[in-house]
Amino acid sequence: MQIIRAPRASTIIYSLLIDLGNRSPWLLPANICPIVPITFLKARVPFHFVDISAKTLHMNLEQAEALIKKRKFGGLLYAHTYGEASTPNDFFALSKRFSPDLMLLDDRCLCAPDLEADPANKADVQLYSTGYAKIVELNFGGYAFIRDDIHYQAAHLSFNPHHHEEIEKDLKKSLEQRKRLNQVYASILPAEIQLPDGFQTWRFNIRVKNKQHILEKIFSSGFFASSHYASLADIMDDDRAPHAETLAETVINLFNDHHFTSDQAEQVCKIILENLV
Ligand SMILES: Cc1ncc(COP(=O)(O)O)c(C=O)c1O
């Protein structure tokens, strides 16, 4: 694997798409961060959204497999919803068997960054970001481990090996802060609204019936929270992705990074408890 560094992860996606020079469409999960399909638009590479699975919250792999068997795609971008880190290696291997030229990009931008390539990972590209709101937030920077035989021409380089040392230093601090705030959320909020542990690193995620009302109460009390990601299937494509829509309709991401304190987390919990239905 070769390591690629760039000002942002999306720069790497863009350069890869341009270098590949293949105009076949890619498969993207419907709940992907909008900067990703925008990057595809800029590279003029078409894409098709695949819904997420209601069970795993990641791209529905049966749906993706059926599509790969039916027609030719240039690549598949697999994203880790809220940074849940498991890798579908069996699915990656299977996709390569059906479509050896399919580029598999494992988008790990919301996961805790790994400083070395995972040798067990069967994707062609393992992508990380250290931009705004990532687990390690340098406010810029992306890097990827890519297969040695993939030709990659970097557009611009501002992220250098020295930044890897910064990641190493910041990661420990970042994970400690997340652990501290997650303990607050996990101990105060009802277990049944919390997503499983694997989804709680990037932010602390809950699912509620009255998301909009609770968000309004959080903001009107002077705090903040987010609700990522809206399904893009009917915004940037002419399609629907019901499971991605359902997740987006119910999820609230509670902050657990250095922008938030334990005291704020406790107060946000109080607001949620007062407004849960
Ligand atoms: C899953 C995912 N992939 C890619 C990106 C793009 O990363 P960058 O901001 O470093 O371009 C983001 C940004 O939030 C993301 O959430």
The ligand as a Gaussian input file, in Angstrom:
#p B3LYP/6-31G(d) Opt

LIG

0 1
 C      -17.832000      10.016000       5.267000
 C      -17.071000      11.218000       4.798000
 N      -16.251000      11.101000       3.722000
 C      -15.538000      12.148000       3.265000
 C      -15.602000      13.390000       3.875000
 C      -14.795000      14.524000       3.327000
 O      -13.692000      14.778000       4.153000
 P      -12.836000      16.154000       3.952000
 O      -13.603000      17.200000       4.694000
 O      -11.491000      15.875000       4.580000
 O      -12.773000      16.404000       2.504000
 C      -16.451000      13.560000       4.974000
 C      -16.557000      14.891000       5.605000
 O      -17.268000      15.119000       6.559000
 C      -17.192000      12.457000       5.464000
 O      -18.012000      12.572000       6.517000

